[in-house]
Amino acid sequence: MSQSSWKEQIKKKWGPHSHCPVCRKAMPADKQFCNQTCRDNYLAKEKKGKKKNRIQMVVMFSMLGVLIIFTLFMG
């Protein structure tokens, strides 16, 4: 008598499904998000992260530019 793995047991019980990347609720496998609120929250967070990355890049290159100019005039 062979025992099935816990993954197989879950598949038998719940069928094919995935989990929402925001709230982690189970949902049909063909959907990306469980509802519109989670989708909006995900997109807003992603947009905020991209903006933060752009600001960090501008600050970094600005500091690099100031450093280069400073070394040219002082050296």
Backbone as a chain_set.jsonl record, in Angstrom:
{"seq": "MSQSSWKEQIKKKWGPHSHCPVCRKAMPADKQFCNQTCRDNYLAKEKKGKKKNRIQMVVMFSMLGVLIIFTLFMG", "coords": {"N": [[0.847, -1.164, 0.0], [0.754, 2.086, -0.999], [1.52, 5.357, 0.105], [0.249, 8.536, -0.701], [1.891, 11.605, -1.493], [1.946, 14.627, 0.491], [1.505, 16.816, -1.125], [0.126, 15.724, -3.278], [-2.173, 14.924, -1.955], [-3.25, 17.393, -1.243], [-3.752, 18.444, -3.784], [-5.758, 16.681, -4.613], [-7.754, 17.321, -2.781], [-8.224, 20.148, -3.046], [-7.987, 20.754, -5.738], [-6.723, 22.179, -8.854], [-5.092, 25.173, -8.169], [-3.992, 28.541, -7.39], [-2.21, 31.086, -5.531], [-3.023, 34.315, -4.346], [-0.807, 36.995, -4.949], [-0.784, 39.144, -3.206], [-2.568, 38.96, -0.89], [-2.436, 36.284, -0.368], [-4.548, 34.448, -0.514], [-6.292, 31.49, -1.563], [-7.07, 30.811, -4.97], [-8.589, 30.468, -8.275], [-6.509, 28.796, -10.662], [-6.066, 30.106, -13.074], [-6.225, 32.822, -12.682], [-4.615, 35.988, -11.866], [-4.843, 37.621, -9.615], [-6.854, 37.725, -6.625], [-8.968, 39.516, -6.358], [-10.157, 42.796, -7.455], [-9.257, 44.785, -5.714], [-6.895, 43.752, -4.557], [-5.38, 43.587, -6.877], [-5.178, 46.324, -7.579], [-3.792, 47.275, -5.322], [-1.367, 45.886, -5.597], [-0.394, 46.908, -8.067], [-0.135, 49.62, -7.402], [1.828, 49.499, -5.4], [3.939, 48.485, -6.9], [4.318, 50.582, -8.715], [5.091, 52.63, -6.961], [7.489, 51.557, -6.05], [9.035, 51.593, -8.416], [9.235, 54.331, -8.823], [10.707, 55.074, -6.558], [13.107, 53.74, -7.109], [13.946, 55.157, -9.399], [14.405, 57.701, -8.299], [16.485, 57.105, -6.523], [18.495, 56.418, -8.368], [18.879, 58.877, -9.707], [19.825, 60.466, -7.586], [22.175, 59.054, -6.963], [23.713, 59.304, -9.382], [23.889, 62.072, -9.466], [25.414, 62.598, -7.167], [27.745, 61.297, -7.948], [28.466, 62.893, -10.144], [28.948, 65.365, -8.832], [31.117, 64.589, -7.266], [33.024, 63.978, -9.244], [33.318, 66.503, -10.483], [34.266, 67.956, -8.267], [36.738, 66.651, -7.76], [38.08, 67.285, -10.142], [38.418, 70.107, -10.006], [39.793, 70.425, -7.619], [42.046, 68.933, -7.856]], "CA": [[0.0, 0.0, 0.0], [1.604, 3.273, -1.073], [0.904, 6.599, 0.548], [0.51, 9.654, -1.607], [2.562, 12.712, -0.818], [1.023, 15.666, 0.986], [1.154, 17.662, -2.264], [-0.915, 15.019, -4.031], [-3.388, 14.973, -1.145], [-3.801, 18.749, -1.364], [-4.301, 18.567, -5.132], [-7.02, 15.942, -4.643], [-8.748, 18.017, -1.962], [-8.529, 21.507, -3.495], [-7.925, 20.899, -7.179], [-5.696, 23.129, -9.291], [-5.295, 26.536, -7.7], [-2.797, 29.324, -7.081], [-2.461, 31.993, -4.415], [-2.916, 35.741, -4.645], [0.488, 37.494, -4.498], [-0.958, 40.208, -2.213], [-3.171, 38.492, 0.367], [-2.133, 34.846, -0.266], [-5.745, 33.605, -0.526], [-6.384, 30.54, -2.673], [-7.938, 31.279, -6.057], [-8.42, 29.625, -9.459], [-5.152, 28.817, -11.212], [-5.954, 30.965, -14.251], [-6.287, 34.237, -12.302], [-3.407, 36.536, -11.263], [-5.202, 38.214, -8.321], [-8.148, 37.212, -6.166], [-9.994, 40.526, -6.618], [-9.669, 44.058, -8.005], [-8.548, 45.521, -4.662], [-5.532, 43.211, -4.494], [-4.703, 43.988, -8.118], [-4.865, 47.748, -7.454], [-2.736, 47.411, -4.306], [-0.129, 45.375, -6.188], [0.073, 47.849, -9.077], [0.281, 50.843, -6.709], [3.096, 49.211, -4.741], [4.933, 48.353, -7.96], [4.561, 51.933, -9.235], [5.833, 53.341, -5.93], [8.836, 50.996, -6.056], [9.729, 52.088, -9.597], [9.53, 55.746, -8.572], [11.786, 55.096, -5.572], [14.326, 53.337, -7.808], [14.363, 56.265, -10.255], [14.942, 58.744, -7.424], [17.782, 56.638, -6.043], [19.444, 56.509, -9.471], [19.174, 60.29, -9.924], [20.67, 60.898, -6.469], [23.48, 58.419, -7.102], [24.447, 59.921, -10.476], [24.166, 63.449, -9.061], [26.555, 62.542, -6.251], [28.91, 60.943, -8.759], [28.816, 64.093, -10.902], [29.543, 66.322, -7.897], [32.422, 64.044, -6.892], [33.922, 64.164, -10.4], [33.599, 67.941, -10.6], [35.079, 68.331, -7.108], [38.104, 66.155, -7.95], [38.704, 68.012, -11.249], [38.787, 71.447, -9.582], [40.692, 70.384, -6.471], [43.236, 68.141, -8.166]], "C": [[0.904, 1.241, 0.0], [0.831, 4.512, -0.626], [1.222, 7.691, -0.46], [1.132, 10.801, -0.803], [1.527, 13.76, -0.391], [0.62, 16.597, -0.148], [0.032, 17.03, -3.083], [-2.239, 15.044, -3.271], [-4.055, 16.343, -1.241], [-4.424, 18.939, -2.739], [-5.641, 17.855, -5.25], [-8.108, 16.71, -3.92], [-9.184, 19.34, -2.587], [-8.547, 21.662, -5.006], [-6.863, 21.905, -7.574], [-6.039, 24.544, -8.821], [-3.944, 27.233, -7.534], [-3.158, 30.252, -5.932], [-2.214, 33.427, -4.851], [-1.564, 36.252, -4.126], [0.396, 38.572, -3.419], [-1.435, 39.638, -0.885], [-2.969, 36.996, 0.615], [-3.367, 33.949, -0.162], [-5.701, 32.666, -1.723], [-7.38, 31.065, -3.697], [-7.74, 30.354, -7.255], [-7.037, 29.832, -10.084], [-4.991, 29.788, -12.375], [-5.991, 32.46, -13.93], [-4.958, 34.682, -11.692], [-3.669, 37.057, -9.853], [-6.594, 37.728, -7.93], [-9.275, 38.221, -6.386], [-9.346, 41.822, -7.096], [-8.879, 44.865, -6.972], [-7.104, 45.052, -4.555], [-4.737, 43.611, -5.733], [-4.278, 45.448, -8.026], [-3.745, 47.981, -6.444], [-1.385, 46.977, -4.864], [0.451, 46.38, -7.174], [0.551, 49.156, -8.444], [1.637, 50.651, -6.032], [4.228, 49.111, -5.768], [5.317, 49.729, -8.521], [5.396, 52.743, -8.248], [7.285, 52.86, -5.889], [9.656, 51.496, -7.241], [10.131, 53.554, -9.408], [10.703, 55.874, -7.601], [13.115, 54.745, -6.239], [14.854, 54.454, -8.704], [15.004, 57.377, -9.427], [16.322, 58.347, -6.917], [18.851, 56.743, -7.139], [19.838, 57.964, -9.725], [20.104, 60.806, -8.826], [22.077, 60.323, -6.622], [24.307, 59.077, -8.211], [24.762, 61.384, -10.185], [25.38, 63.501, -8.136], [27.837, 62.205, -7.0], [29.386, 62.15, -9.561], [29.494, 65.134, -10.026], [30.943, 65.858, -7.508], [33.436, 64.237, -8.018], [34.3, 65.623, -10.547], [34.512, 68.398, -9.472], [36.532, 67.886, -7.288], [38.817, 66.876, -9.094], [39.195, 69.387, -10.814], [39.77, 71.465, -8.42], [42.02, 69.698, -6.797], [44.169, 68.759, -9.103]], "O": [[1.722, 1.416, 0.903], [-0.347, 4.683, -0.941], [2.327, 7.757, -0.999], [0.917, 10.931, 0.402], [0.389, 13.763, -0.86], [-0.494, 17.121, -0.143], [-0.893, 17.713, -3.523], [-3.303, 15.17, -3.877], [-5.281, 16.438, -1.314], [-5.5, 19.526, -2.858], [-6.557, 18.354, -5.903], [-9.251, 16.754, -4.375], [-10.379, 19.628, -2.654], [-9.093, 22.648, -5.502], [-6.166, 22.435, -6.708], [-7.142, 25.038, -9.054], [-2.894, 26.591, -7.539], [-4.277, 30.211, -5.419], [-1.303, 33.706, -5.631], [-1.206, 35.974, -2.981], [1.4, 38.885, -2.779], [-0.773, 39.816, 0.137], [-3.296, 36.498, 1.692], [-3.244, 32.792, 0.241], [-5.143, 33.002, -2.768], [-8.39, 31.678, -3.351], [-6.818, 29.538, -7.254], [-6.479, 30.927, -10.028], [-3.88, 30.248, -12.636], [-5.806, 33.282, -14.827], [-4.252, 33.881, -11.08], [-2.803, 36.944, -8.985], [-7.404, 37.367, -8.783], [-10.423, 37.823, -6.58], [-8.12, 41.927, -7.136], [-7.927, 45.557, -7.331], [-6.189, 45.872, -4.472], [-3.554, 43.936, -5.638], [-3.14, 45.781, -8.358], [-2.849, 48.791, -6.684], [-0.372, 47.634, -4.624], [1.645, 46.675, -7.131], [1.536, 49.737, -8.899], [2.494, 51.534, -6.085], [5.335, 49.593, -5.531], [6.491, 50.002, -8.769], [6.308, 53.465, -8.652], [8.202, 53.662, -5.715], [10.842, 51.79, -7.093], [11.23, 53.96, -9.787], [11.593, 56.699, -7.808], [14.134, 55.379, -5.965], [16.063, 54.68, -8.77], [16.032, 57.929, -9.817], [17.232, 59.176, -6.888], [19.989, 57.119, -6.857], [21.016, 58.252, -9.938], [21.07, 61.512, -9.116], [23.062, 61.035, -6.428], [25.482, 59.379, -8.002], [25.799, 61.886, -10.618], [26.264, 64.342, -8.303], [28.895, 62.767, -6.714], [30.588, 62.399, -9.646], [30.5, 65.722, -10.423], [31.861, 66.675, -7.431], [34.58, 64.617, -7.767], [35.475, 65.948, -10.719], [35.448, 69.16, -9.713], [37.454, 68.65, -7.003], [40.032, 67.064, -9.034], [40.284, 69.8, -11.213], [40.509, 72.436, -8.258], [43.004, 69.874, -6.08], [45.2, 68.17, -9.426]]}, "num_chains": 1, "name": "protein.A"}
